[in-house]
Amino acid sequence: MSDEQNKPMPEQPAQPMQPSGPQNAAPKAGPGRPKRMVDLDPSGQVTQKEPDRANRQFLNYSFFKLDPAFRRLPQAERDEIKAEFAAAVEGWVTDAPAEKGHIQRSYSLVGLRGDVDFMLWRIAFDVREFQEAQARLNRTRLMGYLSQPKTYTSMQKRSQYVNRVEGSGHGMEILPGQGKYLFIYPFIKTRAWYDLTPHARQGMMDEHIYASEPFKGVRINTSYSYGIDDQEFVVSFDSDYPQEFVDLVHRLRYTEASNFTLQDTPMFTCVKKELAEVLNDLA
């Protein structure tokens, strides 16, 4: 062996240690594509993730059904009762300080479903605000003619599968009521979904997201209900095009992640209207 071969190799400068975690598991996204990430410790047992107590938006979808007896009241009385109810609904937003973050949208389902007539979508930073909103309504005469067949409560949080999607509701702020229609359903995954490896779940969600990308006229708002309601998620879609939403849902039936859906009904088609229009649809 020559002296050249016996020379020690020059010492290489130490490379900084790369932190492990989801941010390094994601490939770089191309222009206009979502940034993917894989959460390798979703249960938090390895990293012992700290609880997140930051202020977040809570969402409440309240569906109402009218007793037909209301329609038999004299017209003048109906108008007076509806005006009282409208003042109570709108006062929840107008009377609240801005820091409470109250947002409210009204939708009609008259003629679209037999079990509900209208829906109020409320957003606030504290679930107790929804109790205060409902208490206002309970003190009106119209609530004596209304039942609430369905109510869903959820919370906004960042998706673990998409770091950022431009123009979508996967981020940290819900933007409600952007379309003429809102399509809503509660959603539950099978337990087998949670038994998959993080990379297997991410791969299926990549396919699911990629299949959705052409549908630019549909905006998704995914919210989470783990532990605070019966469903795991409430999924709502803002759009001006019902036909586009039908095609989107149909296409997603062919993705692998669809095999792990336990429940995605009932599905509600809600038409955005001003509250006065919603009440006039009733009687």
Number of C-alpha atoms within 10 A of each C-alpha: 5 6 6 7 8 8 8 7 7 6 6 6 6 6 6 6 6 7 8 9 14 14 14 13 14 15 11 12 10 8 7 8 13 19 18 23 23 23 19 16 15 14 11 11 8 9 11 9 11 7 6 7 6 6 8 16 23 25 26 21 19 20 23 21 21 20 14 12 8 18 13 9 12 9 12 8 11 18 15 13 16 20 16 16 22 18 15 19 19 14 13 20 18 12 9 12 9 10 8 14 16 21 18 19 17 22 25 27 23 17 9 13 13 9 15 21 23 26 25 19 18 23 27 21 18 17 16 11 20 22 11 12 17 16 12 17 20 15 13 18 15 20 19 13 15 17 13 16 11 14 14 19 23 26 23 24 18 16 16 14 21 19 16 18 15 11 11 16 24 23 19 13 14 21 16 20 19 14 16 15 21 23 18 22 18 23 22 18 18 12 11 11 16 13 10 11 13 16 14 14 18 20 17 16 19 18 14 19 18 12 15 16 13 10 12 11 15 25 22 20 20 23 26 23 21 13 9 12 14 13 20 18 23 25 18 22 22 25 21 16 13 17 9 15 19 10 12 17 11 11 13 16 13 12 15 14 20 14 13 14 15 14 14 16 11 10 14 18 18 22 21 23 17 12 21 12 13 21 20 12 14 18 15
